[in-house]
Amino acid sequence: MNITLSDKMHHFQTSIFNELASYKKKKIQDGKEMIDLSVGSPDLPPAQFVIDELAKHVTRPSNYGYTLTGIEELHEAITTYYRNQYGVSLNAEKEALMVMGSQDGLVHLPMVLTNPGDIILLPDPGYTAYDTGVTLAGATVYGMPLKEENNFLPDLEAIPEKIREKAKLMILNFPGNPVPALATKQFFEQVVAFAKKHQIAVVHDFAYSELYYEQKPVSFLSIEGAKDVGVEFNSFSKSFNLAGCRIGYIVGNPTIIAGLNRLKSNLDYGVFLPIQKAAIRALENSASFSEELRAIYKKRRDILVNGLNALGWKVDAPSSSMFIWAKVPKLFTSTEFVYRLMDDAGIVVVPGNAFGDAGEGYVRIGLVQPEEVLEKAVTKLRSSTLFSTIEAINY
Ligand SMILES: Cc1ncc(COP(=O)(O)O)c(C=O)c1O
């Protein structure tokens, strides 16, 4: 029999991450030492008290059934965390819902809120899962470019009237991946007003909420009226190094949350109870762990940013998240530069255009290796043919 895949599958091509991984593998087989700064996954362990909580519950035979959804205690812990962190008050039953990693919510929510043909406004460049959600919903993307001259915030005024009329959903992400920008309170206020005027639901992806260095990120839900128009996703993956546990949550507008809950009750059976218990412990004791985590990423950031600038590669220090969004020298496209970095210096980063057309001209560098490895990366760059001729780094 001739098996054919659906038309929808044309949208799901092999990702650039797989291409980079196989090129890196080939280089290693050829005897090259490679330093991988391309992944967006934390290399650090969770807090020991979180591991201990998980271990305790794993040994209880009664904990192996379906959980179906988030347990009440987790939803309570989420609302307490939001009250303490952001002064946001939420109803644990109706305004908070566990998801199987924020990705689960991000890819499924567009189906809950849009019909085929509706427009979804996405940041460009933006996290790749947003596109997946649009495709699953059969909706259409309108990219909102994140430009340096606008501090990498979308220009809402630049969205044409016709697009506003057909748009049903806007996705935002601050601190962002791949662009480590922060939203201001004023920007979020504009978003709430824009959403109300044009009847567009807002999803704010807050996955990097605990990774900041100078200034605490603003929760979208802390803005007056935000709960009327939208929701915020958060994740245990980056803030608590629990990426493999696949647990996150959505908070905010009860109608949107009820819709996602209804869809999910037809899709999955919840998250393993010990993981939910571990997540509760993480939220309850977040303060000191998060502070230590920020100190680690800040040191890494400073090593790499200072090292790259000393080489003549002018990069800005990110004020949040775990990425440097670095301009590519004019001589190269993003992809050319990424391959040159692999060939000449043995460093793997991601071309900015992997996250959308407006990412062309940039690369994303992850702070996902220990300090000594980042120092080595700078040394490798310094001695590479690419960086030994300063003319190459000509903006
Ligand atoms: C911006 C952003 N949102 C969401 C996610 C997905 O996180 P989770 O592990 O909670 O599914 C990621 C993962 O890299 C991300 O970078």
The ligand as a Gaussian input file, in Angstrom:
#p B3LYP/6-31G(d) Opt

LIG

0 1
 C        9.304000      30.852000      24.682000
 C        9.035000      29.436000      25.066000
 N        7.795000      29.088000      25.395000
 C        7.482000      27.829000      25.722000
 C        8.440000      26.845000      25.725000
 C        8.029000      25.444000      26.028000
 O        8.268000      25.154000      27.357000
 P        7.672000      23.889000      28.061000
 O        8.843000      23.025000      28.404000
 O        6.958000      24.420000      29.270000
 O        6.742000      23.199000      27.135000
 C        9.756000      27.144000      25.388000
 C       10.776000      26.111000      25.344000
 O       11.884000      26.278000      24.906000
 C       10.065000      28.490000      25.043000
 O       11.292000      28.850000      24.704000

